[in-house]
Amino acid sequence: EQARQRAAELGLSAQQQQEAARQAQEQFRQSAFGQTAEQRQFAANINLQAQQAGEQARQRAAELGMSAQQQTSAAQQAAEQFQPTPVTITDLDANRVIATSGIKAGTRVAPTGAPLLEQVRCAMFDFLVATSLRNRVLVLFASLALILFGILATMRLPVDVLPDLNKSTVTIMTEAGGMAPPEVEAQITQPLENAMSGIPGVSRVRSVTGVGLSMVYVEFGWDAEIFRARQQVSERLALAKESMADLDHAPQMGPVTSIMGEILLVAIPYGDADSMAAREVADFQIRPRLLTIPGVAQVIPIGGQVRQFRISPNAARMGQLGGSLEAIERAAQGFASNAGGGFIDQGGREFVVRALSRTARVEDLGTISVTTRTGGIVRLDQVADVEFAARFRRGDAGFAGKPAVIIGIQKQPGADTVAVTKSVEAALTELNKTLPKGVTATQVQMRPADFIEASLGTLQKVSIEAGRVVAVILFLFLLNVRTTAISMAALPMSILITALVVAAFGLSTNTMTLGGLAIAVGELVDDAVVGVENVYRRL
């Protein structure tokens, strides 16, 4: 009855169900004596598998247009594969045996007394192979769908040099010109550290204090979201400003970047040209344009000279005209700033009043009024020398042994390094057409995208070479075009499925993962050769 029910579940005809029940009864009568229940059940399962294999072979022969006699012969040959075969074994130890005769070398077996894991593994392979063969069209379309989604995932995956190994970190920068490190530490760094230490989720607060500069790094846990962390730091920063000294520049948070964010270093050699003009090109032409590119977090110019107004008081003329340093300072503070004067109502119309004094001409600076000790008014250029001059610098930059302005470009975390680099290079190409004569931004000193492109090229080269080796070996040993084509399809499919897994877990590809894939191609070749060869030989 069990054999009849199982044959019905397998979709066999009524006649085949009766034949399965009869064979089960006959086998039980012949081998019931001296056998356990597990052994009898195992024998019944073998008979059912033989029946199913025979029916499948008969159906396949009918699909191929064979005669009835050929169909019967094919069914018998398929069923004979399940006939019991005496096997001679020798014990190696308590857990292992070796077959000395009765079984072909390389045949996978799962005896009744085998461990459960081995039985499950053999059953799993049988299920996968049998299901794939029964549903060939479904498997084909599923493979095509995986290839399509894998290509889309590969195109959208961000590519970087190394994995993102930094925690969510918020940087607070404070400039305090003229202050020594002890004063910066006591008046700026320490209050900021005390305010940031109590933020929920903060794992560490560290700082670096220098001459006129304070850098505070607030590190959060690995699972912290960077924008929520910046919001919490911003709230505490507003409270911390109240307990700090009056500064010319208020503390501000740095851009969202990472330790591996440097994607380009571009040199602007200016040779014998004006160093201040070269720095202005970097500050006011190149930097604003690059910051508009999606994925760019920060653009930092280094080198050159920053243009400033310089006022040099003349002590002799100040003494003659009655000027003072305090009066000169007060007059210079209000220079080059526009002001609003409200509005005037006249004739039923309102006129906006504006005080326009913003200018960048040094001549205009010399005409501002300075109050003397006696209450008189003199011009600034009467008591001081006014000119353009460079701000005092504590560092410099160069390229090929000549002075230059270096622009460092940093990307946002998670941005595609290769895509952002190409966008920046395209923008620099457009900007070079509008730059002053003798100034060009074409000298690239560092480009991490080169490492990524080299890794991609290596992976592509290894995949092509591995595919050729697989194709030649399989065709020479099997002399079958189908097996060769299947093995060739296994290599790109495996890589594309890997891209799907990486995208599903929100990871990024980098030179380390690309190198791992290049090494794994060898394993893929081994799996393709062994798997396809066994399927071809056994099925």
C-alpha positions as CSV (number, residue, x, y, z in Angstrom):
1,E,0.0,0.0,0.0
2,Q,2.9,2.4,0.7
3,A,4.4,1.7,-2.6
4,R,1.0,2.3,-4.4
5,Q,0.6,5.6,-2.6
6,R,4.1,6.8,-3.4
7,A,3.7,5.8,-7.0
8,A,0.5,7.9,-7.2
9,E,2.2,10.9,-5.7
10,L,4.9,10.6,-8.4
11,G,2.1,10.7,-11.1
12,L,2.5,7.1,-12.4
13,S,-0.5,5.4,-14.1
14,A,-2.8,3.0,-12.3
15,Q,-1.1,0.0,-14.0
16,Q,2.3,1.3,-12.9
17,Q,1.0,1.8,-9.4
18,Q,-0.2,-1.9,-9.3
19,E,3.2,-3.0,-10.7
20,A,5.0,-1.0,-8.0
21,A,2.8,-2.6,-5.2
22,R,3.4,-6.1,-6.6
23,Q,7.1,-5.7,-6.8
24,A,7.2,-4.3,-3.2
25,Q,5.2,-7.3,-2.0
26,E,7.5,-9.7,-3.9
27,Q,10.6,-8.1,-2.6
28,F,9.3,-8.1,1.0
29,R,8.5,-11.9,0.7
30,Q,11.9,-12.7,-0.6
31,S,14.0,-10.6,1.8
32,A,11.8,-10.1,4.9
33,F,13.7,-12.7,6.8
34,G,16.9,-11.3,8.4
35,Q,16.2,-7.7,7.4
36,T,15.3,-4.7,9.5
37,A,12.5,-2.4,8.9
38,E,14.9,0.3,7.7
39,Q,16.5,-2.1,5.2
40,R,13.1,-3.1,3.8
41,Q,12.0,0.5,3.5
42,F,15.3,1.3,1.7
43,A,14.7,-1.5,-0.8
44,A,11.1,-0.2,-1.4
45,N,12.5,3.3,-2.1
46,I,15.0,1.9,-4.6
47,N,12.2,0.1,-6.5
48,L,10.1,3.3,-6.6
49,Q,13.1,5.3,-7.9
50,A,13.6,2.6,-10.6
51,Q,10.0,2.9,-11.6
52,Q,10.2,6.7,-11.8
53,A,13.5,6.6,-13.8
54,G,12.0,4.1,-16.2
55,E,8.9,6.2,-16.8
56,Q,11.0,9.3,-17.3
57,A,13.2,7.5,-19.8
58,R,10.2,6.2,-21.7
59,Q,8.7,9.7,-21.9
60,R,11.9,11.2,-23.1
61,A,12.3,8.5,-25.8
62,A,8.7,9.3,-26.9
63,E,9.5,13.0,-27.1
64,L,12.4,12.1,-29.4
65,G,10.1,10.1,-31.7
66,M,11.5,6.6,-30.9
67,S,9.5,3.5,-31.5
68,A,7.6,1.6,-28.8
69,Q,10.4,-1.1,-28.7
70,Q,13.1,1.6,-28.3
71,Q,11.0,3.3,-25.5
72,T,10.7,0.0,-23.6
73,S,14.5,-0.7,-24.0
74,A,15.3,2.8,-22.7
75,A,13.0,2.3,-19.7
76,Q,14.6,-1.0,-18.9
77,Q,18.1,0.4,-19.1
78,A,17.1,3.3,-16.8
79,A,15.6,0.9,-14.3
80,E,18.6,-1.4,-14.3
81,Q,20.7,1.4,-12.8
82,F,18.8,0.9,-9.6
83,Q,19.3,-2.8,-9.3
84,P,21.1,-3.9,-6.1
85,T,24.8,-4.6,-6.7
86,P,26.9,-6.7,-4.3
87,V,29.8,-4.6,-2.9
88,T,32.8,-5.9,-1.0
89,I,34.0,-3.5,1.7
90,T,36.9,-3.4,4.2
91,D,37.0,-1.6,7.5
92,L,39.6,1.2,7.7
93,D,38.7,2.2,11.3
94,A,35.6,2.6,13.4
95,N,34.0,5.3,11.2
96,R,35.3,4.6,7.6
97,V,35.1,1.7,5.2
98,I,36.6,1.3,1.7
99,A,34.9,-0.6,-1.2
100,T,37.2,-3.1,-2.9
101,S,34.9,-4.5,-5.6
102,G,31.4,-4.2,-7.0
103,I,31.3,-0.4,-7.4
104,K,32.8,1.9,-10.0
105,A,35.5,4.3,-8.8
106,G,34.2,7.8,-8.1
107,T,30.5,6.7,-7.6
108,R,28.8,8.6,-4.8
109,V,26.8,6.3,-2.5
110,A,24.8,6.8,0.7
111,P,24.3,3.5,2.5
112,T,21.5,2.9,4.9
113,G,23.8,3.2,7.8
114,A,25.5,6.3,6.6
115,P,25.5,9.5,8.7
116,L,22.4,11.6,8.4
117,L,24.4,14.6,7.0
118,E,25.8,12.4,4.1
119,Q,22.3,11.2,3.3
120,V,20.9,14.7,3.3
121,R,23.7,15.9,1.1
122,C,23.2,13.2,-1.5
123,A,19.5,13.7,-1.5
124,M,20.0,17.5,-2.0
125,F,22.2,16.9,-5.0
126,D,19.7,14.4,-6.4
127,F,16.9,16.9,-5.9
128,L,18.8,19.8,-7.5
129,V,19.9,17.9,-10.6
130,A,16.5,16.1,-11.1
131,T,14.5,19.4,-10.6
132,S,16.8,21.3,-13.0
133,L,16.4,18.6,-15.7
134,R,12.6,18.4,-15.3
135,N,12.2,22.2,-15.4
136,R,14.8,23.2,-18.1
137,V,12.9,26.2,-19.4
138,L,12.3,27.6,-15.9
139,V,16.0,27.2,-15.1
140,L,17.0,28.9,-18.3
141,F,14.7,31.9,-17.7
142,A,15.8,32.1,-14.1
143,S,19.4,32.2,-15.3
144,L,18.7,35.0,-17.8
145,A,16.9,37.0,-15.0
146,L,19.9,36.6,-12.7
147,I,22.3,37.7,-15.5
148,L,20.1,40.8,-16.2
149,F,19.8,41.8,-12.5
150,G,23.5,41.1,-12.0
151,I,24.4,43.4,-14.8
152,L,22.2,46.2,-13.4
153,A,23.7,45.7,-9.9
154,T,27.2,45.8,-11.3
155,M,26.6,49.1,-13.0
156,R,25.2,50.7,-9.9
157,L,27.7,49.3,-7.3
158,P,30.0,52.0,-5.9
159,V,33.7,51.3,-6.5
160,D,36.4,52.4,-4.1
161,V,40.1,51.8,-3.4
162,L,39.6,50.2,0.0
163,P,36.6,49.3,2.2
164,D,35.1,52.0,4.3
165,L,36.8,51.2,7.6
166,N,36.1,54.4,9.5
167,K,33.3,55.1,12.0
168,S,30.8,57.9,11.7
169,T,33.0,60.9,12.7
170,V,32.1,64.6,13.0
171,T,35.0,67.0,12.8
172,I,34.8,70.5,14.5
173,M,37.3,73.1,13.3
174,T,38.0,76.4,15.1
175,E,40.4,79.1,13.9
176,A,41.9,81.4,16.6
177,G,44.5,83.6,14.9
178,G,47.4,84.6,17.1
179,M,46.6,82.3,20.1
180,A,49.2,79.9,21.4
181,P,48.4,76.2,21.8
182,P,47.9,76.4,25.6
183,E,45.3,79.2,25.2
184,V,43.6,77.3,22.4
185,E,43.5,74.2,24.5
186,A,42.0,75.9,27.5
187,Q,39.6,78.3,25.9
188,I,38.4,76.3,22.8
189,T,39.4,72.6,22.7
190,Q,38.5,71.7,26.4
191,P,35.0,73.3,26.4
192,L,34.2,71.5,23.1
193,E,35.4,68.2,24.4
194,N,33.3,68.5,27.6
195,A,30.2,69.4,25.5
196,M,30.6,66.6,23.0
197,S,31.4,63.8,25.5
198,G,27.8,63.6,26.8
199,I,26.2,63.0,23.4
200,P,24.4,59.6,23.2
201,G,26.2,57.1,21.0
202,V,29.6,58.8,21.2
203,S,32.4,56.2,21.6
204,R,35.4,58.6,21.7
205,V,36.3,62.3,21.6
206,R,39.9,63.2,20.5
207,S,41.4,66.5,19.6
208,V,44.5,68.2,18.1
209,T,45.5,71.7,19.1
210,G,48.0,73.8,17.3
211,V,49.0,77.5,16.9
212,G,45.7,79.3,16.3
213,L,43.8,76.1,15.3
214,S,41.7,73.5,17.2
215,M,40.5,70.2,15.7
216,V,38.0,68.1,17.7
217,Y,37.0,64.6,16.3
218,V,33.7,63.2,17.7
219,E,33.5,59.4,16.9
220,F,30.3,57.5,17.1
221,G,29.6,53.7,16.9
222,W,29.7,51.6,13.8
223,D,25.9,51.6,13.5
224,A,25.5,55.3,13.9
225,E,24.0,57.3,11.0
226,I,26.2,60.2,10.0
227,F,23.6,62.8,9.4
228,R,21.8,62.1,12.7
229,A,25.2,62.3,14.4
230,R,25.9,65.7,12.8
231,Q,22.5,67.0,14.0
232,Q,23.4,66.0,17.6
233,V,26.8,67.6,17.4
234,S,25.2,70.8,15.9
235,E,22.8,71.1,18.9
236,R,25.7,70.7,21.4
237,L,27.9,73.1,19.5
238,A,25.4,75.9,19.8
239,L,25.4,75.5,23.6
240,A,29.2,75.2,23.8
241,K,29.7,78.6,22.0
242,E,28.3,80.4,25.0
243,S,31.1,79.3,27.3
244,M,33.9,80.0,24.9
245,A,36.0,83.1,24.3
246,D,35.1,85.6,21.7
247,L,36.6,84.5,18.4
248,D,36.9,86.0,15.0
249,H,35.8,82.6,13.5
250,A,33.1,80.5,15.2
251,P,33.6,76.7,15.5
252,Q,32.2,74.9,12.5
253,M,31.7,71.3,11.4
254,G,33.8,69.8,8.6
255,P,32.3,68.2,5.5
256,V,31.0,64.7,5.4
257,T,34.1,62.7,4.2
258,S,36.1,59.7,5.1
259,I,39.7,58.7,5.7
260,M,39.9,57.3,2.1
261,G,38.1,60.3,0.6
262,E,41.0,61.8,-1.3
263,I,40.4,61.1,-4.9
264,L,42.5,63.6,-6.8
265,L,45.4,66.0,-6.3
266,V,45.6,68.5,-9.1
267,A,48.6,70.9,-9.5
268,I,48.3,74.4,-11.0
269,P,51.8,75.5,-11.8
270,Y,52.1,79.3,-12.2
271,G,55.8,79.6,-12.9
272,D,56.8,83.3,-13.0
273,A,53.1,84.5,-12.9
274,D,51.5,86.2,-9.9
275,S,51.1,83.7,-7.1
276,M,48.2,85.6,-5.6
277,A,46.3,85.5,-9.0
278,A,46.9,81.7,-9.2
279,R,45.5,81.2,-5.7
280,E,42.5,83.4,-6.6
281,V,41.8,81.2,-9.6
282,A,41.8,78.1,-7.4
283,D,39.6,79.8,-4.7
284,F,37.0,81.6,-6.8
285,Q,36.9,79.8,-10.1
286,I,37.8,76.1,-9.7
287,R,36.7,75.4,-6.1
288,P,33.0,76.6,-6.5
289,R,32.6,74.7,-9.7
290,L,33.9,71.4,-8.3
291,L,31.8,71.7,-5.2
292,T,28.7,71.5,-7.4
293,I,29.6,68.0,-8.7
294,P,27.5,65.2,-6.9
295,G,29.7,63.1,-4.7
296,V,32.3,65.8,-4.0
297,A,32.6,66.7,-0.3
298,Q,35.4,69.2,-0.1
299,V,37.9,71.0,-2.3
300,I,41.0,72.3,-0.5
301,P,43.5,74.6,-2.3
302,I,47.1,74.5,-0.9
303,G,50.0,76.8,-1.9
304,G,50.2,80.1,-3.6
305,Q,49.5,83.4,-1.7
306,V,46.2,84.7,-0.4
307,R,45.6,88.3,-1.4
308,Q,44.9,90.8,1.4
309,F,44.7,94.6,2.0
310,R,47.7,95.7,4.0
311,I,47.6,98.9,6.1
312,S,51.0,100.1,7.3
313,P,50.6,103.1,9.7
314,N,53.2,105.8,9.2
315,A,54.2,107.1,12.6
316,A,55.6,110.4,11.4
317,R,52.5,111.4,9.5
318,M,50.3,110.1,12.3
319,G,52.1,112.4,14.7
320,Q,51.8,115.4,12.4
321,L,48.0,114.9,11.7
322,G,47.0,113.5,15.1
323,G,46.0,110.0,14.0
324,S,46.0,107.0,16.2
325,L,46.1,103.2,15.7
326,E,42.7,102.8,17.4
327,A,41.2,105.3,15.0
328,I,42.7,103.5,12.0
329,E,41.4,100.1,13.2
330,R,37.8,101.5,13.7
331,A,37.8,103.0,10.3
332,A,39.1,99.8,8.6
333,Q,36.5,97.6,10.3
334,G,33.6,99.1,8.4
335,F,35.3,99.1,5.0
336,A,33.8,97.3,2.0
337,S,30.4,96.4,3.6
338,N,27.0,97.4,2.4
339,A,24.3,98.6,4.8
340,G,20.6,99.0,4.7
341,G,18.9,102.3,5.4
342,G,15.2,101.3,5.5
343,F,12.9,103.1,3.0
344,I,11.5,106.5,2.3
345,D,7.8,107.2,1.7
346,Q,7.5,109.9,-0.9
347,G,4.5,110.7,-3.1
348,G,2.8,107.4,-2.2
349,R,5.8,105.4,-3.2
350,E,8.4,103.6,-1.1
351,F,12.1,104.0,-2.0
352,V,14.6,101.5,-0.5
353,V,17.7,103.2,0.9
354,R,21.0,101.4,0.4
355,A,24.5,102.3,1.5
356,L,26.8,100.7,-1.2
357,S,30.4,100.6,-0.2
358,R,31.5,97.1,-1.0
359,T,34.6,97.2,-3.2
360,A,37.8,95.4,-3.9
361,R,39.9,98.4,-5.1
362,V,42.8,99.4,-2.9
363,E,42.3,103.1,-4.0
364,D,38.8,103.0,-2.3
365,L,40.4,101.8,0.9
366,G,42.7,104.8,1.0
367,T,39.9,107.2,0.8
368,I,38.0,106.2,4.0
369,S,37.9,108.7,6.8
370,V,39.9,108.5,10.0
371,T,39.1,110.6,13.1
372,T,42.1,112.5,14.6
373,R,42.6,113.2,18.3
374,T,41.4,116.8,17.9
375,G,38.2,115.6,16.2
376,G,39.2,116.4,12.7
377,I,38.9,114.0,9.7
378,V,41.8,112.8,7.5
379,R,42.0,110.2,4.8
380,L,43.5,106.8,5.6
381,D,46.2,107.1,2.9
382,Q,47.4,110.3,4.6
383,V,48.4,108.5,7.8
384,A,49.2,105.0,6.5
385,D,50.4,103.2,3.4
386,V,47.6,101.1,1.8
387,E,48.4,98.3,-0.7
388,F,47.7,94.7,-1.7
389,A,50.0,92.1,0.0
390,A,50.1,88.4,0.6
391,R,48.9,86.9,3.9
392,F,51.6,85.4,6.0
393,R,51.9,81.8,5.1
394,R,53.3,78.8,7.1
395,G,53.5,76.3,4.2
396,D,53.8,76.0,0.5
397,A,53.2,73.7,-2.4
398,G,55.0,72.8,-5.6
399,F,55.0,70.6,-8.7
400,A,58.1,69.3,-10.6
401,G,60.4,71.5,-8.5
402,K,58.5,74.8,-9.2
403,P,55.9,76.7,-7.1
404,A,52.3,75.7,-7.7
405,V,48.8,75.6,-6.2
406,I,47.7,72.1,-5.3
407,I,43.9,71.3,-5.1
408,G,42.9,68.4,-3.0
409,I,39.5,66.9,-3.8
410,Q,37.7,64.7,-1.4
411,K,34.6,62.6,-2.0
412,Q,31.6,61.8,0.1
413,P,31.4,58.4,1.9
414,G,29.7,55.8,-0.3
415,A,30.3,57.7,-3.6
416,D,31.7,55.9,-6.6
417,T,35.3,56.9,-6.8
418,V,35.7,56.2,-10.5
419,A,32.5,58.0,-11.5
420,V,33.2,61.1,-9.3
421,T,36.8,61.2,-10.6
422,K,35.6,61.2,-14.2
423,S,33.1,64.0,-13.4
424,V,35.8,66.1,-11.8
425,E,38.1,65.6,-14.8
426,A,35.4,66.6,-17.2
427,A,34.7,69.8,-15.2
428,L,38.5,70.6,-15.1
429,T,38.6,70.2,-18.9
430,E,35.8,72.8,-19.3
431,L,37.4,75.2,-16.8
432,N,40.8,75.2,-18.5
433,K,39.2,77.0,-21.4
434,T,38.2,79.9,-19.2
435,L,41.3,80.2,-17.0
436,P,43.8,83.1,-17.4
437,K,46.7,82.7,-19.8
438,G,49.5,80.6,-18.4
439,V,47.4,78.9,-15.7
440,T,46.2,75.3,-16.4
441,A,44.7,72.7,-14.1
442,T,45.8,69.6,-15.9
443,Q,48.6,68.1,-13.8
444,V,47.2,65.2,-11.8
445,Q,49.5,64.1,-9.0
446,M,47.4,61.4,-7.4
447,R,44.5,59.5,-8.9
448,P,43.2,56.4,-6.9
449,A,40.8,55.6,-9.7
450,D,43.9,54.2,-11.5
451,F,44.2,51.4,-8.9
452,I,40.5,50.5,-9.3
453,E,40.7,50.5,-13.1
454,A,43.8,48.3,-13.0
455,S,42.0,45.9,-10.7
456,L,39.0,45.8,-13.0
457,G,41.3,45.1,-15.9
458,T,43.0,42.3,-14.0
459,L,39.7,40.7,-13.2
460,Q,38.5,41.0,-16.8
461,K,41.8,39.5,-18.1
462,V,41.8,36.6,-15.6
463,S,38.1,35.8,-16.5
464,I,38.9,35.7,-20.2
465,E,42.0,33.6,-19.7
466,A,40.1,31.2,-17.4
467,G,37.3,30.9,-19.9
468,R,39.6,30.0,-22.7
469,V,41.3,27.3,-20.5
470,V,38.0,25.8,-19.5
471,A,36.8,25.8,-23.1
472,V,39.9,24.1,-24.5
473,I,40.2,21.5,-21.7
474,L,36.5,20.5,-21.7
475,F,36.3,20.3,-25.5
476,L,39.5,18.2,-25.8
477,F,38.4,15.8,-23.1
478,L,34.7,15.5,-23.7
479,L,34.5,16.5,-27.4
480,N,31.1,18.1,-26.7
481,V,30.1,21.7,-27.6
482,R,27.2,21.8,-25.1
483,T,29.3,21.1,-22.0
484,T,31.8,23.7,-23.1
485,A,29.1,26.3,-23.6
486,I,27.6,25.5,-20.1
487,S,31.0,25.9,-18.4
488,M,31.6,29.2,-20.2
489,A,28.3,30.5,-19.0
490,A,29.0,29.5,-15.4
491,L,31.9,31.9,-15.0
492,P,30.2,35.2,-15.8
493,M,27.0,34.0,-14.0
494,S,28.9,33.4,-10.8
495,I,30.5,36.8,-10.9
496,L,27.2,38.5,-11.6
497,I,25.5,36.6,-8.7
498,T,28.3,37.8,-6.5
499,A,27.5,41.4,-7.5
500,L,23.8,40.8,-6.5
501,V,24.8,39.5,-3.1
502,V,27.2,42.5,-2.5
503,A,24.4,44.9,-3.6
504,A,21.8,43.2,-1.3
505,F,24.0,43.6,1.7
506,G,24.7,47.3,0.9
507,L,28.5,46.7,0.4
508,S,30.8,48.3,-2.1
509,T,33.4,46.8,-4.5
510,N,37.0,47.8,-4.0
511,T,40.5,46.6,-4.9
512,M,40.4,44.0,-2.2
513,T,37.1,42.4,-3.3
514,L,38.1,42.6,-7.0
515,G,41.4,40.8,-6.1
516,G,39.4,38.2,-4.3
517,L,37.2,37.7,-7.3
518,A,40.2,37.3,-9.6
519,I,41.5,34.6,-7.3
520,A,38.1,32.9,-7.0
521,V,37.9,32.6,-10.8
522,G,40.3,29.6,-10.4
523,E,37.8,27.9,-8.0
524,L,34.9,28.7,-10.4
525,V,36.9,27.0,-13.2
526,D,37.4,23.9,-11.0
527,D,33.7,23.7,-10.2
528,A,32.7,24.2,-13.8
529,V,35.0,21.5,-15.1
530,V,34.2,18.9,-12.4
531,G,30.5,19.6,-12.2
532,V,29.8,19.7,-15.9
533,E,32.0,16.7,-16.6
534,N,30.2,14.6,-14.0
535,V,26.8,15.6,-15.2
536,Y,27.7,14.8,-18.8
537,R,29.3,11.4,-17.8
538,R,26.5,10.2,-15.5
539,L,23.4,11.7,-17.0
